[in-house]
Amino acid sequence: MRGWARAFVFLLSVPVMTQAAEPAASGRDLLPFKASSKTLPNGLEVIVVPTGFPNVVSLQIPVQTGSRNEVEAGKTGFAHFFEHMMFRGTKAYPPEKYQEVMTRAGARTNAYTTDDYTNYHATFAKEDLETILKVEADRFQNLEYSEEGFKTEARAVLGEYNKNSANPIRKLQEVMRDHAFQAHPYKHTTMGFLKDIENMPNELEYSRRFFDRWYRPEHTAVIVAGDVRPEEVFPLVEKYWGAWKRGSFKAEIPAEPAPKAPVVAHVPWPTATLPWVTVGFHGPAFSDTAKEMASMDLLTALVFGPTSDCTGASSSRSRRSTTSSRTPPIRRIPISSRPWRA
């Protein structure tokens, strides 16, 4: 019997409440550790979180550049693409030298891309903090790659897309996003549309413009947590990141019109597979004053999470598309006899 998967996409309008969040009770901290923050003159946000864990440091560098920033037709997938390209090195630290520094420091480093940001992270010993900050500052300010290197990574991204698309749930997610949004760039996944990925090897010059637009200090934060002190970290970040020039580009993110009716999509599958049904709905948009999105996140985890009494550890798993814009996200509930791990 020929296998197939179905995506039933029901887009339900949920009113967005505007009630402001109540201030936290006096003396109650949201985080268990005290964080100190500072904004450099170039717009770079620096956050230091001493944890008391001896000799261990975690460096997180989120760039507010995700797939939602890809508003130009035919140019989707570049936020994720630069997750790859950022490991292509600089004149001072070509790939092999960068890797040598990280290996000598015993650092564990990687990156990931979301709808709303790309995060670069490393964990290492305290004694290597200055070296790691220096090397990372260099690649964020001086990334360099050849046309050959660019095309190699573009082909690697296409291979990643093809691998992901072999998973029925990944394909359902892609189709759901495409049908759920009409104007907002949440319409495409972080991988981008297939036709754009296939054309990516021809977009060398555009890739340089994308990097120049978005990899700027005003879009970036340097977060250092672990066995550190703010009075030690702030001067180091200023030393290596302070000369990074602020940019000027701003993208107009299209507003998504309110959904008017349910949408249903079917995804044929060429090989045998269990039937899959996904249900998604528009929820409240991100807000730093209203409680609705945070409440929905917690409720979704409690009711549809892997340890929920409603679903059980071996039943359905809840997923949502991560957002940090004013556009409401889509929440989806894959219904299956087995969990899906992305």
N, C-alpha and C positions, 0 to 999 in steps of 0.2 A: 504494500500500500504506500503510495507516495506521501511523504510527510509534509506537513505544512504548519505554519504558525500564524496566529491571528493577533492583531493588535486592535482591541476595541478601545478607542480613545474617547472618553466622555469628558467634555470640557464644561465644567459647571461654574457659574459665576458665584463667587463668594464675596459678600460685602466686606470692604476693608474698613475697619473701625479706626477712629482717629483719637481715641482716648489716650492721653499722655501717660507714660510709664511713671509710677510712683517712685520717688527717690528711695534708695536703699536705706534701711534702718541704720541709725547712728551706731558706729562701732562695728558694723558688719561688713567685712571685705568680701568681694566677689571671688577674688583669687587667694589662694593660700600663701602666696609670696608677694612681697611688696615690689611693685614695678616703678621704675623711674624713667621718665621720658624727656626727650629734648629734640627740638626741631632746629636743624642747622639753617644758616642763611639761604642755602640753595634749595630748601624745601624738604631735604631728607629727614625722615622721622627716625629717631634712634630710641630704642627701648631696651632697658637693662633690667633683668630679673634675677637677683641673687637667690639661689635655692638652698644653699648650704650643703649640697652634694659635693664631696671633695674631689677636686682635680678634673671634673667633667664639665665641658662647655658645649652648649648647643647654639649654633648660629642659624637663624632663619632669615631669609631675604625675600620677602614677598614683593612682587611687582604688580601693581594694579593694572594688569594687562591680561585679560582672558579673552575667550571667544566673543564676549559681548562687545569688545572693542572693534571687531571686524565688521564694519558697516559698509564697506565698499563692495559692490557686486563683483563676483569672480575672484575675491581675495580672502576667502575664508581659510582658516587653518594655520595662520602665521603665528599666532600666540603660542600654540603647541609646537610649531616648527622651531621656534627659538629656544624652547626647552632643550632641543637637540643641539642647535647651533652654538649655544653658550658654552659647550664643552669643546669647541673648535680652537680655542686658545687665542693668544695675542702675540705680538712681537716679543715681548718680555717673557711671556710664559706660554710657549706653544704647547699643544696637548700633552706631549710626553713629559715636559718639564712640570706642567701643572699636576699631572698624575704623580710624578716623582715627589713633589712637595707634599701632596696629600697622603701618599703612601708612607713617607718618612714620618709624618705626624700621626700615622695610625688613624687617619680621619675616615669616617664613613660619610660619603657625600652623594647626593642625588637631587632630583627635581621632579615636580609634577605641575600639570596645568589644569585649571578649572575654568568654569564659565567666566569667572570674574577676576582671577588673578593667576599668576604663575609664581611658584615658590621654589627657591633654591635653599638647600639645607645641608648642614654638615655637623657632625659630632666629633669632638677631638679632646685632647688633653689641654689643660689650662695653659701650660707653658708655650703652646703653639698659637695662642690667640692672636698676637700681633702679626705673625707670619700669615695666618689664614686671612685675616682682615686685609692685609696688603695685597695678597694674590687675588682675592675676590673683588676688591675695589678695581684692580687692573682690568679684569675681564669685563666688568660691567661698564667701564668707561672706554675700553680700548679693544673691544672684540674685533677680530680680523679673520676673514675667511676668503678662500679663493673660489673661483667659479666651479672648479672641479669638486671642492669640498661641499659647496652649496648643493650641487646636483646629486652628490652621493647621499647627503642627508635627506633631500627631497624624495629620492627613491626609497630610502629607509622608511620615511613617513608613509608612503604608499603601501609598502609591505606591512606596516603596522595596521593600517586601515583594513587591508585584506584579511589579516589574521583576526582582527576584532570582528569583522563582518561574518566570519565563519561561525560565530556564536549567535544563535537565534535571538537571544535577549538583547545583545548589542544592536542587532538590526531593528528589533522592535523599538528600542529606545530612540534610534535615529529617526525612524518613521514617525514615532509619536511626536518628537520635537518638531519635525517638519510640518506636521498637521496642526500642532497646538498653537504655533505662533505664525502670524501673517506678516508682521512688520519688524518686530524686535529681533536682534541677532541671536537670541536664544533659539531661534528657529533651527540653527545648525549646532551640532555637537562640537566639542573642543577639537575633534579631528578635522572638521570642516566638511564641505560637500565634496563628493568624490570627483566631480568634474574639475573642481578647483585644485584638488590634490594632484590629479593627473597633469594639470598644467603648471604646477609649482616649479618644475625645473626651468621653465622659461621666465621666471619672475625674479631673477637675481637683483635687478635694480630696485624693484619694489621692496624686496626684503631689506635692503639697506635703508630705505625710507621708513619702513615699519620700525626697525630698530632705533633709528634716530628719533622718531616721534615718541615712542613709548618707554624706552629704557633711559629714563631721566630721573633725577633725584626726587622731584615732586611726586612721582608715581611709586616711589620705593620706600621701604622701611628696612632698617637693619635691627634685628632683634637678637640680643645676646642673653642667654640664660645659663645658669649653672654656678660654678665656683668663681664668681666675678663680683666686682664692686663698681658702681656707676662712676666714681671718681677715677677709676683706672680705664674704663671702657670709652667714655665720652671723648677724652683727648685722642685716643687711638683712631676712633672713627673720624674725628675731625681731621686728623693728620692725613689719612689715606683717601677719604671720601669727600672732604670739604671743597676740593677744587672742581668737582664734577659740575658741569654747567647745567643750569635749569633750561628746560625746553619751553615751547610756546604752543604746541599743537593741542587742539581740543576737538574731540569727535562728538558729533550730535547723535546720540543714541535714539533711534526712532521709537516713538511711543507705540505700545501695543493696544489696539482697540479692544474694547470689552467683547468677550465671546457672546455670540447670539444664539447658538444652538449646539447640541451634541455633535461630535465628529466621530466617524467610525472609519478605520482603515484596516485592510487585510494584507498580510505579508505572506505570499506563497513561499514555500521552502522546497528546494529540489531533492532533499534527502529525507530519510525517515527521522522523525523527531516527535517528542511528545507535544501535544497542543499547548500553547501558551496564551494566556489572556492577561492583558495589562489594562489597568484603569487609571486614568490621570485626571487631575482637576486643578484649576487655577486657584491658588491660595493667596493670602495677603502678601503684599510686597514687603521688602525689608524696610524697617523703620528703626531709628535709634530713640524713638519716644513711645511708640505704641507697642503693646505686648503680644499682638496676635500671632506674628510669625514665630516668635520664640515659643509661644504656647503650642502652636501647631507642630513645631519640631519635636517638642517633648511628648505630646500626645501621640504623634506618629510612631516614635520609638517605643512607647509603652504598649500601644495597641498592636502594632504590626512588626515589631522588632523580632529578632531571632529567638529571644527568650520570653516573648509575650505569652500570656496564658491563652490568648485568642488564637495564636498561630502555632506555637510550639517551636522548639529549636530545629525540628526537621521539616517545618512547613514553610509558609511564605516569608519572604524577606522584603522589607520596605525600602524604597529608595526615593530620593527626591533630587531635583536639580538644584545645586547650590547657587544662591544669588546674593548679591550685595547691591543691587540697583533698586530703583523704585518700581520696576516692572514685576508684577506677581509671578512667582515661579510655578512650575508644573510639578505636581506630586504624582507619583505613579506607584501602583501596587501590583507587582507581578504575582499571579496566583498559580501555584504549582505544587507538586508533591515533593519537591526538593528545593533547597535554597540555592540562590544564585549569588556568587561572590564575584564582584567586578574586578 
